[in-house]
Amino acid sequence: MILHVDMDAFFAAVERLDDPALAGCCLVVGSDSRRGVVAAASYEARRFGIHSAMPMFQARRLCPDLIIVPPRRARYQQVSRALMAHLSGYTPLVEKVSIDEAYLDVSGCRRLFGPPPEMAARIKSSIRERFGLTCSIGGAPLKFLAKIASDMQKPDGLTLIAPEEVDAFIAALPVARIPGVGQRTQEQLEKMGLYRMADVRRMPTEALVRRMGKFGRRLHELSRGVDRSRVQPWQPTKSISEEKTLSRDISNRTDLNRIILQQAEDVGRRLRASGLKARIVSLKLKFADFQQLTRRSTLERPTRSSTVIYTRAVDLLESVSLGKKVRLVGVGVGGLQSAATPQQACLFGDDEAASEEWERVDAAVDAVASRFGPDAVRKGTLLD
């Protein structure tokens, strides 16, 4: 049995935990600026049609009495770490999939905590008593079903699918409920006459693979109750990124470079704190007409230098023709590996030496920042 624990309106719930006066209010977490978006919405706010990623001006229009609270990422991470540690007390097989949700493989835990229904109820009760928060839990023999089940009775819900119920439950599932099926995939499936998983089950595997590639094979397997994914207690970080929706659309490259510099500093700091180096640098731009563009560049040698990341991101920006204004900028890195991984020495080491020098500078700045705060040492370009 696999349990999926999903915290209810997590960011908003933490804000209410710290400020009980917010209880019962239509509350959203997000930036209260002209270009702000909703990061999380309480269930009271959701009744007005407000949801995450909605522009804040639309949320205000739907609910004039809306209370907007700025996000406190560090606080949410603090509570999340405590929650994950708490869940690890029930089973060592805990896979954190986001800041507010995790999978638990509770196979073999019956003698310690009782059968799955009793154990799930105990987890819900302990989270409420210890943290003052509610969660919804779904349980099933298959990982993808546990995820679906946790969303069936939100908030504060508990839905368990017994092994003997799996076949009928899957057959009745709309294809739109399957993780990985977005709107475009759903439309493609419905054009093929596939509305429920029972329809997918009757479709020949080869026909699905021809139309949908590898995902077609996985979809067919899921329709027959085959899910090879397992709960993985640890997963390597695949990417690190920072992005920002601008308060106003801009096209001035000097202004864009400054934003990229700040994001490169943040990404590099997170890389070094994680003991990682990156081989790929990416730049993301969203224009005023909401068209999105992504550019990537592969470095000759992995780096954790903020300066190297910034330089490569600016090079990517130079390759873009700015025929229209920009509303969002993002810098990211991928191709991550341990900073301790041995590297082939470079025969002509000028670039390598410069990169290592900047890494030493960054390490010194990080040491100062850890003692005196993140703004103790800053690049002059970012002072104003």
Summary of the structure (lengths in Angstrom):
residues: 384
radius of gyration: 23.8
end to end distance: 54.8
largest distance: 65.6
contacts: 1156
relative contact order: 0.09
helix: 45%
strand: 23%
